Amino acid sequence: MLRMSGMTQRRLPNERVGPICRASMTTTDDIIAPFSLDNSPVRGRIVRLGAGALDPILRRHDYPWPVALLLGEALALAALVGSLLKADGRLVVQAQGEGPVTLLVAEHGAGGLRGYARLAEGAAEQLSHASGRMTPAALLGAGHMVLTLDLGAGHEPYQGIVALEGETLAQCAENFFRVSEQTDTAIRLAVGEVVTRDAPPTWRAGGVLLQRVAGDAARGDTEEDWRRATILFASVRDEELLDPALSCDRLLYMLFHEEGARMGEATVLDDRCSCNADRLTSLMKQFPRDQLEDLVEPDGALHARCQFCSREYAIAPEAVGL
């Protein structure tokens, strides 16, 4: 069962399921895929995260329930927005504040996901008995969400900023697209645990991003088509976004069969951290010498742990100029 609100079943229409991409036939989890509607100038992305891309990230740090929900939503959002970009690079969703969660980071790049939440002192105990979703502002405090596209060395990062005003992270992201990108966008995100009798609980996330294609001489005004598509989109339920037995292509067909939904080729996502010893060594070389000397452990090495994946590194003093 899903550890969330009770599930109900929606019956499929009595038509043949629409086009199915090859990737969806081999895996239904840990994928991101584009889709379009034949009868409406609407495009979108659908994501499903499970045992390979989400559960290890959330299990690694044993977050309180509301924090795990928020980080899971941020990871799904990073995948959805990152997959829209035509340029190669990393898409980072980040928020900082003075609430129980002082830092939230979710990153998508080249099919890999990583994420991390830092809690204020005493916040884990404070939130340990909470069992439901909390608003981003309640967890992070008043602040902003920053979306950063990092194209790597030699390129200036592009940043977009939006206030944490909304009941959900999805609403905050919708505000970003409406204000910063001037693009009508609808987003739904859901996170929960699958609890079975014979296996440990597994974190899952699902999300859909829908965008209006601007009108032109050929399309005309797309307002009515967008209104119709968002009405259909609004009917999706959290349990449908998370249901292990409901594949992405079938969910899209359930929602948009009258509009001719077409799901494109899916990209597999995984739990993948970009940390490495060389990068950490380069970073530590920037520290003052006295700070580096204080970091040397009794075994003669400098020890550091990645906040994202918890991997530990032992760096030789001479590698950082000691």
WOVEN-V216411 format. One record per helix or strand of 2 or more residues. SS is the DSSP state (2 for helix, 1 for strand). FROM is the first residue (numbers start at 1). LEN is the number of residues. If there is no record, write none. Layout:
BEGIN
{{SS | FROM | LEN} {SS | FROM | LEN}}
END
This chain:
BEGIN
{{1 | 2 | 2} {2 | 22 | 5} {1 | 31 | 7} {1 | 42 | 8} {2 | 55 | 7} {2 | 65 | 18} {1 | 90 | 7} {1 | 101 | 9} {1 | 112 | 8} {2 | 123 | 5} {2 | 136 | 5} {1 | 144 | 7} {1 | 158 | 6} {2 | 169 | 13} {1 | 185 | 10} {1 | 202 | 11} {2 | 223 | 11} {2 | 238 | 5} {2 | 248 | 12} {1 | 261 | 8} {1 | 270 | 2} {2 | 277 | 8} {2 | 289 | 7} {1 | 301 | 5} {1 | 312 | 5} {2 | 317 | 4}}
END
